[in-house]
């Protein structure tokens, strides 16, 4: 009985309230925009089919679970449109309402599978058409175009813009898409030694093709392997490997001064703090190189020329450290283990992790610090 009760409990992990608000606001905006566009001469609003109920379900998917394969643009648009087509045909050919509704939904599912466009709200689209034969008789196949296809397309476009504005990704990144560095190779944590075909076979074998995308599976396996590997490093903590002697700058420091410090010390990152070592953000070496307009990297002559150019530019058009620093960066605590730091530094988008205690910086862990710490521990084990 206890096992049965556990099985009836929630299968989804707890969500953050801010994410719930983000998704709800997105659905509100998406449906409001769709309603405004659909209440036009293109659709006979007297029939009451301009903002159909399935759009609510589509909104849940594209705004709340935008990574789901069921929420992707192809699934949403083709799924809803194909189901609407089936619903209209059933209205034209089947007089009995019970059979009409059942066949409309069943045939819509049969059609969506080979189209690789499974979208749960599409079942409701087919049902909506089958339940309204009088309205469908007036709209005909125009129902497929407006409101169904037009409304779905509006929700997709709004979801794409809203995801970009709120720091999310929609549509989700495909397996073949370039890495964050613009190359064809996956980011380090996602290099599995498995091809797209291997991952697709895993999904087919476990019957998860409709629930998890190939790219999501790649990221999940990579993250799991990285987490499992970090457990072998024992009690190694940030405090034991971090750099304690920090060179910091205030938010009012001119960028020329920051560049001079980078050039002098050869750092890859520099924390920005205010009185009492209160952490505000961090400036990475790559940020200054980009500002200098140079394609030089490292700490050699190319980097020094980049910094010199930035110093000269700053004398004529001063820029402050607080204007260019990154604020929302991954951070850790002095007692954070390698299991927490390794995924942050392995992804390539973070060169150094500030170590904070009650909002004040206590040290910084760079990729070099991490590698040196792991090497020392492995030496002791050997």
C-alpha positions in Angstrom: 0.0 0.0 0.0 2.8 2.4 0.9 4.4 1.7 -2.5 1.1 2.4 -4.3 0.7 5.7 -2.4 4.2 6.8 -3.3 3.4 6.0 -6.9 0.4 8.3 -6.8 2.5 11.2 -5.6 4.1 13.9 -7.8 6.6 12.7 -10.3 7.9 16.2 -11.1 10.6 17.8 -8.9 9.7 20.9 -6.9 9.7 24.1 -9.0 10.9 27.6 -8.0 8.2 30.1 -7.4 10.0 32.6 -9.7 9.9 30.0 -12.5 6.2 29.5 -12.0 5.6 33.3 -12.2 7.7 33.5 -15.3 5.8 30.7 -17.1 2.4 32.1 -16.0 3.2 35.6 -17.1 4.4 34.2 -20.5 1.1 32.3 -21.0 -0.8 35.5 -20.1 1.1 37.5 -22.7 0.9 34.8 -25.3 -2.8 34.3 -25.1 -3.5 38.0 -24.9 -1.5 38.6 -28.1 -3.2 35.7 -29.8 -6.6 36.9 -28.8 -6.0 40.4 -30.2 -4.7 39.1 -33.5 -7.4 36.5 -33.9 -10.3 38.9 -33.2 -10.0 40.2 -36.7 -12.0 39.8 -40.0 -10.0 36.6 -40.7 -12.1 34.8 -38.1 -15.8 34.9 -37.6 -15.9 35.7 -33.8 -19.6 35.1 -33.7 -18.9 31.4 -33.8 -16.8 31.6 -30.6 -13.9 29.7 -32.1 -11.3 32.4 -32.3 -9.5 31.6 -29.0 -10.0 27.9 -28.5 -9.4 26.0 -25.3 -6.5 23.9 -26.6 -4.4 27.1 -26.9 -4.4 27.1 -23.1 -2.8 23.7 -23.1 -0.3 24.7 -25.8 0.6 27.7 -23.6 1.4 25.4 -20.7 3.9 23.5 -22.8 5.7 26.3 -24.7 6.0 28.6 -21.6 6.3 26.1 -18.7 8.2 23.2 -20.2 9.9 24.7 -23.3 12.5 22.0 -23.4 10.0 19.2 -23.9 10.0 17.6 -27.4 6.2 18.0 -27.2 6.5 21.8 -26.9 8.8 22.4 -29.9 7.5 24.6 -32.8 7.2 21.7 -35.2 5.2 19.6 -32.8 3.0 22.4 -31.8 2.2 23.8 -35.2 2.1 20.6 -37.3 0.4 18.7 -34.5 -2.4 21.3 -34.0 -2.9 21.9 -37.7 -3.0 18.2 -38.6 -5.5 17.5 -35.8 -7.7 20.4 -36.9 -7.7 18.9 -40.5 -8.8 15.5 -39.1 -11.5 17.2 -37.0 -12.9 19.0 -39.9 -13.0 15.9 -42.1 -14.8 14.0 -39.3 -17.4 16.7 -39.1 -18.0 16.4 -42.8 -18.2 12.6 -43.0 -19.5 11.3 -39.6 -23.0 12.4 -38.4 -23.0 10.5 -35.1 -21.4 12.8 -32.4 -19.9 10.0 -30.2 -18.2 8.3 -33.1 -17.2 11.6 -34.6 -15.4 12.8 -31.5 -13.8 9.5 -30.7 -12.5 9.0 -34.3 -11.3 12.6 -34.6 -9.0 12.3 -31.5 -7.9 8.7 -32.4 -7.1 9.5 -36.0 -5.3 12.8 -35.0 -3.0 10.7 -32.8 -2.4 8.2 -35.6 -1.5 11.1 -38.0 0.8 12.9 -35.5 3.1 10.0 -34.8 4.5 9.5 -38.4 4.6 13.3 -38.7 6.8 13.4 -35.6 4.5 16.1 -34.3 3.0 14.7 -31.1 1.5 17.6 -29.2 -1.1 16.7 -26.5 -3.3 19.8 -27.0 -3.8 18.7 -30.6 -6.1 16.0 -29.3 -8.3 18.8 -27.8 -8.1 20.6 -31.2 -9.6 17.6 -32.9 -12.2 17.3 -30.2 -13.1 21.0 -30.4 -13.8 20.7 -34.2 -15.8 17.4 -33.7 -17.9 19.0 -31.0 -18.9 22.0 -33.1 -20.2 20.7 -36.5 -22.4 23.8 -37.1 -19.4 26.2 -36.7 -17.2 23.9 -38.8 -19.8 23.8 -41.5 -19.4 27.6 -41.9 -15.6 27.7 -41.5 -14.7 24.6 -43.4 -11.0 24.0 -43.7 -10.5 27.7 -42.9 -10.7 26.5 -39.3 -7.3 24.9 -39.8 -5.7 28.2 -40.9 -7.5 30.5 -38.4 -7.8 30.1 -35.6 -5.7 26.9 -35.2 -2.5 27.5 -37.3 -2.5 31.3 -36.9 -3.1 31.1 -33.1 -0.5 28.4 -32.6 2.1 30.3 -34.6 1.5 33.4 -32.6 2.0 31.5 -29.3 5.3 30.0 -30.7 6.6 33.4 -31.8 5.7 35.0 -28.4 7.3 32.0 -26.6 10.5 32.5 -28.6 10.7 36.2 -27.8 9.7 35.7 -24.2 12.3 32.9 -23.7 15.1 35.2 -25.0 13.9 38.1 -22.9 13.9 36.0 -19.7 17.1 34.1 -20.2 15.6 30.8 -21.4 16.0 28.8 -24.6 13.2 28.1 -27.0 13.3 26.2 -29.3 15.8 23.9 -27.4 19.3 23.4 -28.8 19.5 20.4 -31.2 22.2 17.8 -31.2 23.9 19.2 -34.3 23.9 22.8 -33.2 27.3 24.5 -32.6 28.8 24.6 -29.1 28.9 27.9 -27.1 32.3 28.5 -28.8 30.8 28.4 -32.3 32.4 25.1 -33.2 30.8 21.8 -34.3 32.1 20.0 -31.2 30.0 19.7 -28.1 30.9 21.5 -24.9 33.3 19.5 -22.7 30.7 18.1 -20.2 28.6 16.8 -23.2 31.3 14.8 -25.0 30.0 11.3 -24.4 31.6 9.3 -27.2 28.1 8.6 -28.3 26.6 9.6 -31.7 23.2 11.0 -32.3 22.1 7.6 -33.6 23.3 5.9 -30.4 21.3 8.3 -28.3 18.2 7.9 -30.5 18.5 4.1 -30.1 18.6 4.5 -26.3 15.5 6.6 -26.4 13.7 4.1 -28.7 14.7 1.2 -26.5 13.5 2.8 -23.4 10.4 4.2 -25.1 11.2 7.8 -24.2 11.4 9.4 -27.6 8.4 11.5 -27.0 9.5 12.6 -23.6 13.2 13.5 -23.9 15.0 15.0 -26.9 18.4 13.7 -28.1 20.2 16.9 -27.0 18.6 16.8 -23.5 19.7 13.2 -23.1 23.2 14.2 -24.1 23.3 16.9 -21.5 21.8 14.7 -18.8 24.2 11.9 -19.4 27.1 14.3 -19.4 26.0 16.0 -16.2 25.5 12.6 -14.5 29.0 11.4 -15.5 30.6 14.6 -14.3 28.7 14.4 -11.0 29.6 10.7 -10.5 33.3 11.5 -11.3 33.4 14.3 -8.8 32.4 11.9 -6.0 35.7 10.1 -6.4 37.6 13.2 -5.3 36.8 12.9 -1.6 36.6 15.8 0.8 38.5 18.3 -1.4 36.9 21.7 -0.8 37.0 25.1 -2.4 38.8 26.5 0.7 41.7 24.0 0.2 42.4 24.9 -3.4 41.2 28.5 -3.9 43.4 31.5 -4.3 43.3 33.6 -1.1 45.5 36.6 -2.1 43.1 38.4 -4.3 43.5 41.6 -6.3 40.2 43.3 -6.5 38.8 46.5 -7.9 35.8 48.7 -7.0 32.9 49.4 -9.3 34.2 53.0 -9.9 37.6 51.8 -11.1 38.3 53.0 -14.7 38.6 50.1 -17.1 42.1 51.3 -18.0 43.2 50.6 -14.4 41.6 47.2 -14.6 43.4 46.4 -17.8 46.7 47.5 -16.3 46.1 45.1 -13.4 45.3 42.2 -15.8 48.5 43.0 -17.8 50.6 43.1 -14.6 49.4 40.0 -12.9 48.2 37.8 -15.8 44.9 37.0 -14.1 42.0 35.4 -16.0 39.4 37.0 -13.7 39.1 39.9 -11.3 36.4 40.4 -8.7 34.6 43.7 -8.3 33.9 44.5 -4.7 32.8 47.4 -2.5 33.7 48.3 1.1 34.2 45.3 3.3 34.9 42.9 0.4 31.2 42.8 -0.5 31.1 40.9 -3.8 29.4 42.8 -6.7 30.5 40.9 -9.8 33.5 39.7 -11.8 35.4 40.8 -14.9 36.9 38.0 -17.0 40.0 38.5 -19.2 38.0 37.6 -22.3 35.6 40.5 -21.6 38.5 43.0 -21.8 40.0 41.4 -24.9 36.6 41.7 -26.7 36.3 45.3 -25.6 39.8 46.0 -26.9 38.8 44.7 -30.3 41.6 42.2 -30.5 41.5 38.5 -31.4 44.4 37.7 -29.1 44.2 35.4 -26.2 46.5 34.3 -23.3 49.1 36.2 -21.4 51.7 36.7 -24.2 52.5 39.7 -26.4 49.0 39.6 -28.0 47.2 39.9 -24.7 49.5 42.7 -23.5 48.9 44.6 -26.7 45.2 44.2 -26.2 45.4 45.6 -22.7 47.6 48.5 -23.8 45.1 49.4 -26.4 42.3 49.3 -23.8 44.3 51.6 -21.5 44.8 54.2 -24.3 41.1 54.0 -25.2 40.0 54.5 -21.6 41.9 57.8 -21.4 39.7 59.3 -24.0 36.4 57.5 -23.2 36.4 56.2 -19.6 34.5 53.1 -18.8 34.0 51.9 -15.2 34.4 48.4 -13.9 30.8 48.3 -12.6 29.6 48.9 -16.2 31.2 45.8 -17.7 31.3 43.3 -14.8 29.2 40.2 -14.9 26.8 40.2 -12.0 25.0 36.9 -12.0 27.9 34.4 -12.1 28.2 30.9 -10.6 29.7 31.0 -7.1 30.5 28.7 -4.3 31.2 28.6 -0.5 34.4 27.8 1.3 33.0 24.4 2.1 31.8 23.6 -1.4 33.2 20.4 -2.7 34.7 19.6 -6.0 31.4 18.0 -6.9 29.9 21.5 -7.0 32.8 23.3 -8.6 33.7 20.8 -11.4 30.5 21.2 -13.4 30.8 25.0 -13.2 34.4 25.2 -14.5 34.1 22.4 -17.1 31.5 24.0 -19.3 33.7 26.6 -20.8 31.5 29.6 -20.0 33.1 30.2 -16.6 36.9 30.7 -16.1 36.8 31.3 -12.4 34.3 30.8 -9.6 34.2 33.3 -6.7 34.0 31.8 -3.3 31.7 33.8 -1.1 30.7 33.8 2.6 27.7 35.9 3.6 28.0 37.9 0.4 31.7 38.7 0.9 34.4 37.3 -1.2 36.9 34.9 0.5 38.8 33.6 -2.5 38.5 32.5 -6.1 38.9 29.1 -7.8 40.2 29.1 -11.3 40.4 26.2 -13.7 44.2 26.1 -12.9 43.4 25.9 -9.2 41.1 23.0 -9.7 43.4 21.0 -11.8 46.3 21.6 -9.4 44.2 20.5 -6.5 43.0 17.3 -8.3 46.6 16.6 -9.3 47.9 16.9 -5.7 45.1 14.6 -4.4 45.8 12.0 -7.1 49.5 12.1 -6.2 48.7 11.4 -2.6 46.4 8.5 -3.5 49.1 7.0 -5.8 
